[in-house]
Amino acid sequence: MDSKIDKSSSSSNWIAFGTIGKAHGIRGEITLWPYNPDSENIDQLHQVKIGERAQIYEIVKLRPANRKFILALKDIRDRNSAEELKGQVLFVDRQEWQPTTSEEWYVTDFKGCRLEDEAEQPWGVVLDVLQYAHAQHLLIEIERNGQCGTFELPFVAQFIVDVNLDTRVIAIAPPAGILDVVQWK
């Protein structure tokens, strides 16, 4: 299983790609930490959307730098303007991004999917996809015995049996004791 994008997006046309890091130099370039550093075809993108304000920027220049990218965006011309973007999420237009294969997904599409175990018993709904240095986790809302709670499930082959976005169901093999870590409300 491979995911190209690792965060949810507020709009189905835009996919979260990474987080803006610090300014690079004095001419307004920014560092971009992609959620998946192995993402391909980023050099073919023409525009991006940044942050909660949903401002769209044209890409002027883009180059790889180790596990990150350096971007120059139209209308971001100085270090101060670049620093204002630090920490914000950068989104790419789904129309410009490469299509996925049957074993690749945009994890932004997981939000709202139902989880079921191999016996087709319900295990909740995906609220979000969280990115950690070691793995992505699904944030799950679960209801049991009239109580609601949340827990995180690592998005790894050991626990994710199948993903069917057509039916909006993710089949899981929940680890023993997972209900012990549910944060009940």
Buried (B, 14 or more C-beta within 10 A) or exposed (E): EEBBBBBBBEEEEBBBBBBBBEBBEEEBBBBBBBBBEEBEEBEEBEBBBBBEEEEEBEBEEBEEEEEBBBBBBEEBBEBEBBBBBEEBBBBBBBEBBEEBEEEBBBBBBBBEBBBBEEEEEEBBBBBBBBBEEEEBBBBBBBEEEEEEBBBBBBBEEEBBEEBEEEEBBBBBEBEEEBEEEBEEE
